[in-house]
């Protein structure tokens, strides 16, 4: 089969290579073979390509946690799917036996696997997927829209759930131009929240972010100036911050929260270590939550919102899988407004 393979860590053009001789996956019991109709590029793909801190990939490797496709073969013991079914894939695989799984917290599984990271992903014509990770896809949802939901959409949905975002809450979304930012704005507005969004390029993206639902657009850099502008406008602080940037914005995120405010962090684009003032945290009753992805039930909710036309993923471009390196380069360097989708 054809696949784009990560052959070495580095820049997109040298690290990602299209091959036509990759063996088709062999199915284990409980797995189905999915013909990939669409996948998408996520920040985690770029981090894995460059070398993810603390993780050793067995190269060559196939990236891609977002997978939409058609079931074309069944392994032993499949009961809920048949050949020809369209599915969107929940990208987390849990063990089902650890203490967290037994408590119903499968998304926090001690032995979790992320499709596209710990096992082969969707940058290919075919992929083997556990039956329990497959969610039937309504006919009303296009392949390209569904390919945006599993990673960026799910992470955004879960972040807002964890932050307890409700009507009239003020939410700051750092670096809101990309795929996850688009979902955060749209889903926060769906909940009735008021969104402040930042971007490195306000002159180019303010209108786009406003069209997604942002009430106020500020520059990401320098974060201290953004925080100062927020404190001047909202002296008591804002309700919640969703921060996927990391160490560069963490101090500013804390500084703009009201008493009882919530910070959800879900990225390390600018580093892993931050200064942290314990006194300010407990004096102001702040809540800090680290997250990745979300639950399968939350992905079901995203699918239903999209099927009903209440959520429209923001797609910046659709490219053939062979141009995965081009999409990686765009995501990292051009301030893409929305998701980039790949079609095998």
C-alpha positions as CSV (number, residue, x, y, z in Angstrom):
1,X,0.0,0.0,0.0
2,X,1.0,3.7,-0.3
3,X,1.9,5.5,2.8
4,X,3.8,8.6,3.9
5,X,6.5,7.3,6.3
6,X,8.4,9.1,9.0
7,X,11.9,7.7,8.2
8,X,14.0,10.1,10.4
9,X,13.5,13.0,12.7
10,X,14.0,16.4,11.2
11,X,12.5,18.9,8.7
12,X,9.4,17.8,6.8
13,X,11.0,17.4,3.3
14,X,13.7,15.0,4.6
15,X,11.7,13.2,7.4
16,X,8.5,12.4,5.5
17,X,8.8,10.1,2.5
18,X,6.0,8.6,0.3
19,X,6.4,4.9,-0.2
20,X,4.3,2.5,-2.3
21,X,5.7,-0.8,-0.9
22,X,4.5,-0.6,2.7
23,X,2.8,-3.9,3.7
24,X,-0.9,-3.7,4.5
25,X,-1.6,-4.1,8.2
26,X,-2.3,-7.6,9.5
27,X,-5.5,-7.8,11.6
28,X,-5.4,-9.0,15.2
29,X,-8.6,-10.3,16.9
30,X,-10.9,-7.4,17.6
31,X,-9.5,-5.2,14.9
32,X,-10.9,-4.0,11.5
33,X,-9.1,-2.9,8.4
34,X,-10.0,0.7,7.5
35,X,-9.5,2.2,4.1
36,X,-8.5,5.7,4.9
37,X,-10.6,8.4,3.2
38,X,-9.2,11.4,5.0
39,X,-6.8,12.2,7.8
40,X,-5.5,15.6,9.0
41,X,-2.3,17.2,10.3
42,X,-2.0,18.1,13.9
43,X,0.7,19.8,16.0
44,X,1.5,16.5,17.7
45,X,2.5,15.1,14.2
46,X,5.0,17.9,13.9
47,X,6.4,17.3,17.4
48,X,6.7,13.6,16.7
49,X,8.4,14.3,13.4
50,X,11.0,16.5,15.2
51,X,11.3,14.2,18.1
52,X,8.8,14.2,21.0
53,X,10.4,14.7,24.5
54,X,10.6,11.4,26.4
55,X,9.3,9.3,23.6
56,X,11.3,7.0,21.3
57,X,9.6,6.0,18.1
58,X,10.5,2.9,16.2
59,X,11.3,4.2,12.7
60,X,10.0,4.0,10.1
61,X,6.7,5.1,11.5
62,X,3.3,6.1,10.1
63,X,1.9,9.3,11.7
64,X,-1.8,10.4,11.9
65,X,-4.2,10.3,14.8
66,X,-7.2,11.6,12.8
67,X,-8.7,8.8,10.8
68,X,-11.9,8.6,8.7
69,X,-12.6,5.7,6.4
70,X,-14.4,2.6,5.3
71,X,-14.3,-0.8,7.0
72,X,-13.0,-3.2,4.3
73,X,-12.1,-6.3,6.4
74,X,-12.9,-7.8,9.8
75,X,-10.7,-9.5,12.3
76,X,-11.9,-12.3,14.5
77,X,-14.6,-11.5,17.0
78,X,-16.1,-8.3,15.4
79,X,-19.7,-7.8,16.4
80,X,-20.7,-4.2,15.9
81,X,-19.2,-3.4,12.4
82,X,-19.5,-4.8,8.9
83,X,-17.7,-4.2,5.7
84,X,-18.7,-0.9,4.0
85,X,-19.4,0.9,7.3
86,X,-18.0,4.5,7.4
87,X,-16.3,5.3,10.7
88,X,-14.4,8.0,12.5
89,X,-11.7,6.8,14.8
90,X,-11.3,7.6,18.5
91,X,-7.5,8.0,18.7
92,X,-7.0,6.6,22.2
93,X,-6.7,2.9,22.9
94,X,-7.0,1.9,26.6
95,X,-6.0,-1.4,28.2
96,X,-9.4,-1.9,30.0
97,X,-7.8,-3.5,33.0
98,X,-5.8,-0.9,34.9
99,X,-7.2,0.8,38.0
100,X,-8.2,3.9,36.0
101,X,-10.0,1.9,33.3
102,X,-11.8,-0.1,35.9
103,X,-13.1,3.2,37.4
104,X,-14.5,4.3,34.0
105,X,-11.6,6.6,33.3
106,X,-10.4,4.9,30.1
107,X,-9.1,8.1,28.6
108,X,-6.6,8.3,31.5
109,X,-5.5,4.7,31.1
110,X,-2.1,3.9,32.6
111,X,-1.1,1.9,29.5
112,X,-2.7,4.1,26.9
113,X,-1.8,4.1,23.3
114,X,-2.3,7.0,20.9
115,X,-2.9,6.0,17.3
116,X,-0.3,7.6,15.1
117,X,2.1,7.8,18.0
118,X,2.3,4.4,19.8
119,X,1.0,2.5,16.8
120,X,0.6,3.2,13.0
121,X,-1.7,6.0,12.1
122,X,-3.6,7.4,9.2
123,X,-1.0,8.7,6.8
124,X,-1.6,5.6,4.7
125,X,-4.2,3.9,2.4
126,X,-5.1,1.3,5.1
127,X,-4.8,1.1,8.9
128,X,-5.7,-1.6,11.5
129,X,-8.1,-0.1,14.1
130,X,-9.5,-1.8,17.2
131,X,-13.3,-2.2,16.9
132,X,-13.9,-0.3,20.1
133,X,-12.2,2.8,18.7
134,X,-14.5,3.0,15.7
135,X,-17.5,5.4,15.8
136,X,-20.1,5.1,13.0
137,X,-20.1,8.2,10.9
138,X,-23.5,9.7,9.8
139,X,-23.9,10.1,6.1
140,X,-24.5,13.9,6.6
141,X,-20.8,14.4,7.6
142,X,-18.2,14.8,4.9
143,X,-15.0,12.8,5.2
144,X,-13.0,16.0,5.4
145,X,-15.0,17.5,8.2
146,X,-14.9,14.2,10.2
147,X,-11.1,14.1,9.8
148,X,-10.9,17.3,11.9
149,X,-12.7,15.9,15.0
150,X,-10.6,13.2,16.6
151,X,-7.6,15.2,17.8
152,X,-8.1,18.9,17.6
153,X,-11.9,18.8,18.0
154,X,-11.8,16.4,20.8
155,X,-9.0,18.2,22.7
156,X,-11.0,21.5,22.4
157,X,-14.2,19.8,23.6
158,X,-12.5,18.2,26.6
159,X,-10.7,21.4,27.5
160,X,-14.0,23.3,27.7
161,X,-15.6,20.5,29.7
162,X,-12.7,20.4,32.2
163,X,-12.8,24.2,32.5
164,X,-16.5,24.1,33.2
165,X,-17.2,26.7,30.5
166,X,-20.8,28.0,30.5
167,X,-22.9,30.9,29.4
168,X,-21.2,34.4,29.7
169,X,-17.9,33.0,30.9
170,X,-14.9,34.9,29.6
171,X,-12.4,32.6,28.0
172,X,-8.9,33.4,26.7
173,X,-7.7,31.1,23.9
174,X,-3.9,31.6,23.2
175,X,-2.8,30.9,19.6
176,X,-6.3,30.5,18.3
177,X,-5.6,30.6,14.6
178,X,-5.0,26.8,14.1
179,X,-7.3,23.8,14.1
180,X,-7.7,23.4,17.8
181,X,-8.2,27.2,18.3
182,X,-11.0,27.2,15.7
183,X,-12.8,24.4,17.6
184,X,-12.2,26.2,21.0
185,X,-13.8,29.4,19.7
186,X,-16.7,27.7,18.0
187,X,-17.5,25.3,20.9
188,X,-17.1,28.0,23.5
189,X,-19.5,30.3,21.6
190,X,-21.9,27.3,21.3
191,X,-21.9,27.2,25.1
192,X,-22.7,30.9,25.3
193,X,-19.2,31.9,26.5
194,X,-17.4,35.1,25.4
195,X,-14.1,34.5,23.7
196,X,-10.9,36.5,23.6
197,X,-8.5,35.0,21.1
198,X,-4.8,35.7,20.3
199,X,-2.8,35.3,17.2
200,X,0.7,36.1,16.1
201,X,-0.7,37.9,13.1
202,X,-3.7,40.0,14.1
203,X,-3.6,42.1,10.9
204,X,-4.1,38.9,8.8
205,X,-6.3,36.8,11.1
206,X,-8.5,39.1,13.2
207,X,-11.4,39.0,10.8
208,X,-11.2,35.2,10.5
209,X,-11.1,34.7,14.3
210,X,-14.0,37.1,14.6
211,X,-16.0,35.2,12.1
212,X,-15.5,32.0,14.2
213,X,-16.9,33.9,17.2
214,X,-14.1,35.7,19.0
215,X,-15.3,39.0,20.5
216,X,-11.8,40.5,20.9
217,X,-8.5,39.6,19.1
218,X,-5.1,40.4,20.6
219,X,-1.5,39.6,19.6
220,X,0.1,36.6,21.1
221,X,3.5,38.2,21.2
222,X,4.5,39.6,23.6
223,X,2.3,37.7,26.1
224,X,2.9,40.3,28.9
225,X,1.4,43.1,26.8
226,X,-1.6,40.9,26.0
227,X,-2.0,40.1,29.7
228,X,-1.8,43.8,30.6
229,X,-4.5,44.7,28.1
230,X,-6.7,42.1,29.6
231,X,-6.2,43.3,33.1
232,X,-7.0,46.8,32.2
233,X,-10.2,45.8,30.5
234,X,-11.2,43.2,33.1
235,X,-9.7,44.3,36.4
236,X,-11.2,41.4,38.3
237,X,-9.8,38.9,35.8
238,X,-11.4,36.4,33.4
239,X,-12.9,33.0,34.1
240,X,-10.7,30.6,32.1
241,X,-7.7,30.3,29.9
242,X,-7.0,27.6,27.4
243,X,-3.2,27.5,26.8
244,X,-1.6,25.2,24.2
245,X,1.6,27.3,23.8
246,X,3.4,26.4,27.0
247,X,6.1,28.1,28.9
248,X,6.1,31.4,26.9
249,X,2.4,32.2,27.9
250,X,2.0,30.3,31.2
251,X,2.9,33.3,33.5
252,X,0.6,35.6,31.6
253,X,-2.2,33.0,31.7
254,X,-2.0,32.9,35.5
255,X,-1.9,36.6,35.8
256,X,-5.2,37.3,34.0
257,X,-7.4,34.8,35.9
258,X,-10.0,36.0,38.4
259,X,-10.3,34.5,41.8
260,X,-11.5,31.0,41.3
261,X,-10.4,31.0,37.7
262,X,-9.3,27.9,35.7
263,X,-6.3,27.3,33.5
264,X,-6.3,24.4,31.2
265,X,-3.0,23.7,29.5
266,X,-2.7,21.2,26.6
267,X,0.6,21.9,24.7
268,X,4.3,22.5,25.0
269,X,5.1,24.3,21.8
270,X,7.5,26.7,23.6
271,X,8.9,24.5,26.4
272,X,8.1,22.2,29.3
273,X,9.3,24.0,32.4
274,X,7.6,27.1,33.9
275,X,8.0,29.3,37.0
276,X,5.1,28.9,39.4
277,X,4.0,30.9,42.4
278,X,2.3,28.6,44.9
279,X,1.2,31.5,47.1
280,X,-0.7,33.2,44.2
281,X,-2.3,29.9,43.3
282,X,-3.9,29.2,46.6
283,X,-4.5,32.8,47.6
284,X,-6.6,33.2,44.5
285,X,-8.2,29.7,44.5
286,X,-6.9,29.0,41.0
287,X,-7.5,25.6,39.4
288,X,-4.9,24.2,37.0
289,X,-5.6,21.3,34.7
290,X,-3.4,19.5,32.2
291,X,-5.2,17.5,29.5
292,X,-4.7,15.7,26.3
293,X,-7.5,14.5,24.0
294,X,-10.7,13.5,25.8
295,X,-13.3,10.7,26.2
296,X,-14.9,8.6,23.5
297,X,-18.3,9.9,24.8
298,X,-17.1,13.4,24.1
299,X,-16.1,12.4,20.5
300,X,-19.7,11.0,20.1
301,X,-21.0,14.4,21.1
302,X,-18.8,16.2,18.6
303,X,-20.0,13.8,15.8
304,X,-23.6,14.5,16.7
305,X,-23.1,18.3,16.8
306,X,-21.5,18.1,13.4
307,X,-24.2,15.8,12.0
308,X,-26.9,18.3,13.1
309,X,-25.1,21.2,11.5
310,X,-24.4,22.9,14.8
311,X,-20.7,22.7,14.4
312,X,-18.7,23.3,11.2
313,X,-15.0,22.5,11.3
314,X,-12.8,25.2,9.9
315,X,-10.7,23.7,7.0
316,X,-7.9,25.8,5.7
317,X,-6.9,23.4,2.9
318,X,-7.2,19.8,1.5
319,X,-4.1,18.2,0.0
320,X,-3.2,14.8,-1.4
321,X,-1.4,12.5,1.1
322,X,1.8,12.8,-1.0
323,X,2.0,16.5,0.0
324,X,2.1,15.7,3.8
325,X,5.5,17.4,4.0
326,X,4.0,20.6,2.4
327,X,1.2,20.5,5.0
328,X,3.6,20.1,7.9
329,X,5.6,23.1,6.6
330,X,2.5,25.2,6.3
331,X,1.3,24.3,9.8
332,X,4.6,25.2,11.4
333,X,5.4,28.4,9.5
334,X,2.5,30.1,7.8
335,X,-0.1,30.6,10.5
336,X,-2.8,28.4,8.9
337,X,-6.3,29.5,9.7
338,X,-8.0,26.1,10.5
339,X,-7.3,22.5,9.8
340,X,-5.2,20.9,7.0
341,X,-6.7,17.7,5.7
342,X,-4.9,15.0,3.7
343,X,-6.6,12.6,1.2
344,X,-4.9,9.3,0.4
